[in-house]
Every structure is written in C-alpha cells, then in structure tokens.
Amino acid sequence: MKEISPDKWIPEDKYKKLRHQTFRQYAELLGGHLTMYEYKHDVPMLSEECTKIAEIFCEAVRGRDIPITSEVVKYRRRKGKK
C-alpha cells in the first residue's frame, strides 16, 4: 500500500477535533470502569495512550511501515524483564 502524501491530509484543525473526539470516547469508556475500582486518576493517561495507538494504526493502514505499540506497554515489558 502506498503512503498518503501530506498534501492529501485533512486540515490540522479538523485532525485535532477528530483526535479530541477519539480521546473523549476512550475517556468515557475507560472512566466508567476504572472509577469503580478507584483508578480514575489513570483515565487521562490511558485515554491518551489508546488515542496514540489509534493514530499509529491509521498511519499503518495508510501505508506507513510502523509497528503498532505503546510506549507504556514497551516500558512495562522492559520493567517486567528485570
């Protein structure tokens, strides 16, 4: 699959709006479950990481050769191997 050139990208303001909507959806989904287990403070960080993974996925399906991974997951894997 051929990578989409930057001149075909949506305008930055539309991108930011869509990204924020994605973040809010993750926050709503995660917040409802994590709040009852007293992990409410983790919701913004987890929502941001989920949004980043969604962005990476979108780049990958548009042709960019990029692994779909999270910095948090990589950190936890490294920490677990010690």
Helices and strands as residue ranges (DSSP letters): G 6-8, H 12-35, G 40-42, H 43-61, H 71-81
